[in-house]
């Protein structure tokens, strides 16, 4: 019985947004409610400091904080909550995309003044592709920003969501009076103080109650009545099943900085968000309540201590119980491994745990056995899908700067690619190696780490590539395919899994290629999903 109860009380979610929308602040405040930290501000910011760009070790250390704080667990009213806080910086977007494979739901943070931003659009697209349930939190209501209705329209149009507000602001900026909780029918008045105990909610079952006018004044009460009437007229009623199926997205309003509206968000989240969900393996659908253990690696974090060279592999538990010192099968290597000190993460602390349940994230010390996407099981052959590679934004040839160290260079590149720092492409024509990254910062990090961790030196040459497109020839006509390979031979390469990739040098040439070879599909993502093809 304990096992099913443990699963039912777990909620594993990711917080995603454009940088500076308030992700880290929201994470702090959620931890504050869980008593994981005594006062907000204890979670270190995971933003990359501009001044540290020349000190690559510092870049990595900053990144290390982002990774260390990216898995946070706390207890709140009987629920075990696992937060995966994702880096907002677009240079580390790949990290965020991979993290989304390990969550059961997400909270998308939107800035009231800036509205929907570019990074948010990309991330929501991935969530929708995977049908992950989404809750939207509109942050910074204590500042002047866009009208609530305009914002909800923008979210529907830009993100393609179907939304329904579960809380609604009473005013905004200087005029922010409070939040009306539509779901629970109560009002939380805004005081401007940010301690967690200050907010008292007042129950208002009928908006025509005279008590409302006394609380917030006649004008604000009149506006609220009109707006809520409009909300109930325009937006669909909340339906939990539609939310779980990814077809309806509830919206909450608040100010994370002032810890306002956060409790409504957290209480609402616990009530509606899914417990650990089944996950599709290539062989079958795996359910959390199965007794046999299985889990997959979604993140590898190499330690910054070169003396120890230890790495942590982050494993999301999908089914069964993970026990310390028990042997589990590493499916790709086909060998059994034991782990004497699996780590769980509570706020800033790592703790060794004896057993973990579906939904939990466990950090395992790794001596180089794991790659991203690897599966651990009690013995069954399972391969979890869903750790795709995305088309990089920057491309460079990588050259060996020290011919005596070619072995070290090959090993270093291989291991850094396993960690997911960047992607490696090998040109079909001449076997030259091309590195593709999401952000330019990665090239410096790779160069620094190759030299300091592997004793190998490399240099780069620029390569003009617009996009890397994975080639899907499943329905391609043979004559089209052979013509494409002949004409485009100098633009073709393979990724580290041996998949064929086309390096298009401009959006125009990509368009022309698509028109010339209509039966070949090109994708910006290495896992071919119907929605992921290049439009």
SULURBEL-V84620 format. One record per helix or strand of 3 or more residues. SS is the DSSP state (h for helix, s for strand). FROM is the first residue (numbers start at 1). LEN is the number of residues. Records with the same first field share a line. If there is no record, write none. Layout:
SS = FROM-LEN  FROM-LEN
//
This chain:
h = 2-7  23-11  50-3  56-13  90-13  118-12  148-12  173-3  210-7  218-17  240-5  262-11  403-17  441-14  478-10  489-3  507-10  530-3
s = 10-7  71-6  79-7  105-7  133-7  163-3  167-4  178-4  186-4  201-3  249-5  279-3  294-9  311-9  328-3  335-3  343-4  349-4  361-6  375-3  394-7  423-5  433-5  458-5  467-6  492-3  500-5  521-3
//
